[in-house]
Amino acid sequence: MHRNPDYSILRRIDMGYSQTNSKGVTYYLHSPNGKLFFFSKDPNNSVDLPSHLETVEGKTGMLMVKKKA
């Protein structure tokens, strides 16, 4: 007998902006309110990078968002 897979356990992943730092770790951009941006390893609910912002990498490999010059 053929069983249908249970797709209800799968979560939808909306892929927004992602970047891999110099250490090879991929981070995804998040914004809870559209003004504050942060990077996380969790791809769920990531957002796109607004056109007026750019990403920079610090000495430790931490990714940050800043206004374009």
C-alpha positions as CSV (number, residue, x, y, z in Angstrom):
1,M,0.0,0.0,0.0
2,H,1.3,3.5,-0.9
3,R,1.4,6.1,1.8
4,N,1.3,9.8,1.2
5,P,4.1,11.6,2.9
6,D,3.1,14.0,5.7
7,Y,4.1,17.4,4.4
8,S,2.6,19.2,7.3
9,I,5.8,18.7,9.3
10,L,7.8,20.7,6.7
11,R,8.4,24.4,7.4
12,R,8.4,27.0,4.7
13,I,11.7,28.7,4.3
14,D,11.6,32.1,2.7
15,M,15.0,32.8,1.4
16,G,16.0,36.4,1.8
17,Y,19.5,37.9,1.6
18,S,22.4,35.6,2.6
19,Q,26.1,36.1,2.7
20,T,29.0,33.8,3.5
21,N,31.8,35.4,5.6
22,S,35.5,34.8,5.2
23,K,35.3,31.9,7.7
24,G,32.9,30.1,5.4
25,V,29.8,30.5,7.6
26,T,26.6,31.5,5.9
27,Y,24.4,34.1,7.6
28,Y,20.9,35.3,6.7
29,L,19.6,38.9,7.1
30,H,16.7,39.5,9.5
31,S,14.7,42.6,10.3
32,P,11.9,42.5,12.9
33,N,10.6,46.0,12.0
34,G,12.3,47.2,8.8
35,K,14.7,49.6,10.7
36,L,16.9,47.2,12.7
37,F,18.8,44.6,10.7
38,F,20.9,41.7,12.0
39,F,22.4,38.5,10.7
40,S,21.6,35.0,11.9
41,K,22.4,31.4,10.9
42,D,18.7,30.7,10.8
43,P,17.3,31.0,7.2
44,N,13.7,31.1,8.3
45,N,11.9,34.5,7.7
46,S,15.0,36.2,6.3
47,V,14.5,39.4,4.4
48,D,16.0,41.0,1.3
49,L,18.7,43.6,1.6
50,P,17.3,47.1,0.9
51,S,18.9,48.9,-2.0
52,H,20.2,51.8,0.1
53,L,22.2,49.4,2.4
54,E,25.3,47.3,2.0
55,T,27.1,44.7,4.1
56,V,30.6,44.8,5.5
57,E,32.6,42.3,7.4
58,G,34.5,43.1,10.6
59,K,37.9,41.7,11.5
60,T,36.3,38.8,13.4
61,G,34.1,37.8,10.5
62,M,31.0,39.4,11.9
63,L,28.7,40.7,9.2
64,M,27.1,44.2,9.6
65,V,24.8,46.4,7.6
66,K,25.5,50.0,6.8
67,K,24.2,52.8,4.6
68,K,25.8,53.0,1.1
69,A,28.3,55.9,0.7
